[in-house]
Amino acid sequence: MFQLIYISTARPDVDQHEVGRILGSARRRNHADRITGLLVFDGKRFLQALEGDRGLVEDCYARIRKDPRHRAPVTLSEKEIGKREFGDWTMAWSRVDHIDGELPLAEMVDSLVAQTSDPNTRALFRSFARIDRRAA
Ligand SMILES: Cc1cc2nc3c(=O)[nH]c(=O)nc-3n(C[C@H](O)[C@H](O)[C@H](O)COP(=O)(O)O)c2cc1C
């Protein structure tokens, strides 16, 4: 079992509807390829974990990298894992928003990653959900 985590920057015109379309095709294909994972979008950047058979995950990532709806993908982590950390979802997803300075969806990301066994993976998603976008 192989897991890959990357971060990328969305094209400026990518909105929630477009992310909905991305998720629709992602879930269909991931189901067929037995790929699971988590996609987080903060309105500007994507953070995604993909896991499954190594060859299938690499093919999937190669396809994703060519997708014009985002740019500059940076691989953060690539490793063999004993079992799936995001096994419940063909692609869970979450949007991180600031509302009046609060982070209501940071808790949602926390609950999505709560079951992952790797503290580094958990910390990565949690801190992504808490970056101060106003300072960015
Ligand atoms: C941020 C982002 C995440 C994506 N995640 C996945 C994914 O998990 N699985 C997948 O098959 N395609 C994913 N895609 C879509 C692929 O880039 C590509 O459009 C899709 O695999 C093509 O599917 P189709 O040939 O069925 O239309 C993602 C695209 C973006 C921009």
PDBQT file of the ligand as one rigid body, heavy atoms in Angstrom, charges set to zero:
ROOT
HETATM    1  C1  LIG A 201      -7.019  19.123  -7.072  1.00  0.00    +0.000 C 
HETATM    2  C2  LIG A 201      -7.422  17.971  -7.948  1.00  0.00    +0.000 A 
HETATM    3  C3  LIG A 201      -7.614  16.723  -7.387  1.00  0.00    +0.000 A 
HETATM    4  C4  LIG A 201      -7.977  15.624  -8.174  1.00  0.00    +0.000 A 
HETATM    5  N1  LIG A 201      -8.120  14.396  -7.590  1.00  0.00    +0.000 NA
HETATM    6  C5  LIG A 201      -8.376  13.334  -8.370  1.00  0.00    +0.000 A 
HETATM    7  C6  LIG A 201      -8.447  12.024  -7.813  1.00  0.00    +0.000 A 
HETATM    8  O1  LIG A 201      -8.317  11.809  -6.601  1.00  0.00    +0.000 OA
HETATM    9  N2  LIG A 201      -8.697  10.985  -8.660  1.00  0.00    +0.000 N 
HETATM   10  C7  LIG A 201      -8.859  11.159  -9.992  1.00  0.00    +0.000 A 
HETATM   11  O2  LIG A 201      -9.058  10.185 -10.704  1.00  0.00    +0.000 OA
HETATM   12  N3  LIG A 201      -8.823  12.382 -10.543  1.00  0.00    +0.000 NA
HETATM   13  C8  LIG A 201      -8.593  13.466  -9.773  1.00  0.00    +0.000 A 
HETATM   14  N4  LIG A 201      -8.557  14.714 -10.338  1.00  0.00    +0.000 N 
HETATM   15  C9  LIG A 201      -8.993  14.875 -11.728  1.00  0.00    +0.000 C 
HETATM   16  C10 LIG A 201      -7.925  14.483 -12.706  1.00  0.00    +0.000 C 
HETATM   17  O3  LIG A 201      -7.025  15.558 -12.846  1.00  0.00    +0.000 OA
HETATM   18  C11 LIG A 201      -8.561  14.169 -14.070  1.00  0.00    +0.000 C 
HETATM   19  O4  LIG A 201      -9.332  15.256 -14.474  1.00  0.00    +0.000 OA
HETATM   20  C12 LIG A 201      -9.470  12.975 -13.990  1.00  0.00    +0.000 C 
HETATM   21  O5  LIG A 201      -8.829  11.893 -13.396  1.00  0.00    +0.000 OA
HETATM   22  C13 LIG A 201      -9.906  12.595 -15.394  1.00  0.00    +0.000 C 
HETATM   23  O6  LIG A 201     -11.014  11.803 -15.245  1.00  0.00    +0.000 OA
HETATM   24  P1  LIG A 201     -11.965  11.485 -16.495  1.00  0.00    +0.000 P 
HETATM   25  O7  LIG A 201     -11.048  11.037 -17.605  1.00  0.00    +0.000 OA
HETATM   26  O8  LIG A 201     -12.864  10.402 -15.974  1.00  0.00    +0.000 OA
HETATM   27  O9  LIG A 201     -12.697  12.754 -16.787  1.00  0.00    +0.000 OA
HETATM   28  C14 LIG A 201      -8.179  15.813  -9.566  1.00  0.00    +0.000 A 
HETATM   29  C15 LIG A 201      -7.997  17.076 -10.113  1.00  0.00    +0.000 A 
HETATM   30  C16 LIG A 201      -7.625  18.161  -9.328  1.00  0.00    +0.000 A 
HETATM   31  C17 LIG A 201      -7.434  19.510  -9.946  1.00  0.00    +0.000 C 
ENDROOT
TORSDOF 0
